[in-house]
Amino acid sequence: MAYSDTARAYYDGELKTISSAGLFKHERYIHAPQGAEIEVEFPEGSPPRKVINMCANNYLGLSSHAEVVAAAHGGLGARGYGMSSVRFICGTQDIHRELENRLTAFLGTEDTMLFSSCFDANGGVFEALLNDQDAVISDRLVHASIIDGLRLCKARREIFEHSDMAQLEEVLRRHADQRFRMIVTDGVFSMDGDLARLDAIVALAERYDARVVVDDSHAAGVGGKTGRGTHEQCGVVGKIDIITTTLGKALGGASGGCVSGRRELVAMCRQRARPYLFSNTLAPVVVSGTLAVMDLVTRSTALRDKLEANTRFWRKGLTDAGFDLKPGDSPIVPVMLYNARLSQDVSRDLFDEGVYAVGFFYPVVPKAQARIRTQLSAAHDPHHLEQALQAFIKVGQKHGILGLKQDEIIARFGE
Ligand SMILES: *Cc1c(COP(=O)(O)O)cnc(C)c1O
């Protein structure tokens, strides 16, 4: 028997360990398209309930937008369902190149190449551009896919503490003799919603002759006055050597990612990045939908402006009610609860009140930093946010946490 009882018992034991540590990730089945309101089956087997979704990356509300859906239908008819090939054999259509050009214009870069996800983009880009003569220096809190991509490349790997520019400078100086230096950061950090200090990073890169790579997955379509991303918000458009980002969040939310930046670097990735060479790219239906997304985000800033207004309303409402928020102006609004069990209890009570918002705790966030991470969307209308706010206030009152500061919550509930 190839799958022995010993193997089964081992993995079963591991799963029980995960479960008893309270770290088991349960999935909830949604019986509806993604949107401001969704029908969720929870617990499993119960009839779906309509709840307000406060935890999607659907920042611009485009996941089920009528124009995007119609364009995807059109693309399905015009270019078929599958490619059955990787890009360099017979897996490239005219619309793939068209989308790359649209992304280049939108991000303000020189060229762009698509990947089937941003996870794959980050998995391919470092190995393609760096070798053992180089040094790559990343922020402590970069996304898991960057960490994996860095593991695959032969450059010397260094970490600087989150947003610590003095330490970044010290590491750059220490590696002045390497052939190339590369600085890697997320644009917006997903757990706190804070921005990388891209202006300071670009200045250091200029001083120490380093390339800058920014994963802008949480900001592309959203950040800055026209939604270009964190580089627009920080005033450094055209100065980021490589932007990697996802199409799976604000930009339609289906799937796909890209590497966008300096012409030679992108060209090199096309020759060398293994997820690009050995895995199919986006299906034509997703390309067609994303082309409609690019039309929408370049035609007007109405959606990102609505998102900004929604974010302002939500932050003010929660703050006035006495919740403890991470500061900032990003559509990621973490409601701090510090205690892991409290975050789970509040999430469950919110669900009972018709609001879907997930609690995060260690090891997803540092110890004693448990929270409910809420995320705003342009799909939210004022009545959704009013209703969600009332639910938060009711649940906050039930647990007696309104108006409490960090040390008071920890004193009452523990770490
Ligand atoms: C979501 C996310 C990814 C993964 O994007 P996919 O396209 O879903 O693979 C990568 N990096 C960051 C920073 C993200 O937030």
The ligand as a Tripos MOL2 file, in Angstrom:
@<TRIPOS>MOLECULE
LIG
   15    15     1     0     0
SMALL
NO_CHARGES

@<TRIPOS>ATOM
      1 C1         -2.3470   39.4100   -3.1100 C.3       1 LIG1
      2 C2         -0.9020   39.6260   -3.2270 C.ar      1 LIG1
      3 C3         -0.1000   38.8180   -4.0490 C.ar      1 LIG1
      4 C4         -0.6410   37.6190   -4.7690 C.3       1 LIG1
      5 O1         -1.3710   37.9830   -5.8930 O.3       1 LIG1
      6 P1         -2.0110   36.8350   -6.8130 P.3       1 LIG1
      7 O2         -2.1450   37.4700   -8.1400 O.co2     1 LIG1
      8 O3         -3.2940   36.4340   -6.1830 O.co2     1 LIG1
      9 O4         -1.0220   35.6990   -6.8340 O.co2     1 LIG1
     10 C5          1.2330   39.1370   -4.1710 C.ar      1 LIG1
     11 N1          1.7770   40.1740   -3.4970 N.ar      1 LIG1
     12 C6          1.0520   40.9490   -2.6680 C.ar      1 LIG1
     13 C7          1.6920   42.0870   -1.9470 C.3       1 LIG1
     14 C8         -0.3050   40.6970   -2.4990 C.ar      1 LIG1
     15 O5         -1.0160   41.4610   -1.6750 O.3       1 LIG1
@<TRIPOS>BOND
     1     1     2 1
     2     2     3 ar
     3     2    14 ar
     4     3     4 1
     5     3    10 ar
     6     4     5 1
     7     5     6 1
     8     6     7 2
     9     6     8 1
    10     6     9 1
    11    10    11 ar
    12    11    12 ar
    13    12    13 1
    14    12    14 ar
    15    14    15 1
@<TRIPOS>SUBSTRUCTURE
     1 LIG1         1 GROUP 0 **** ****
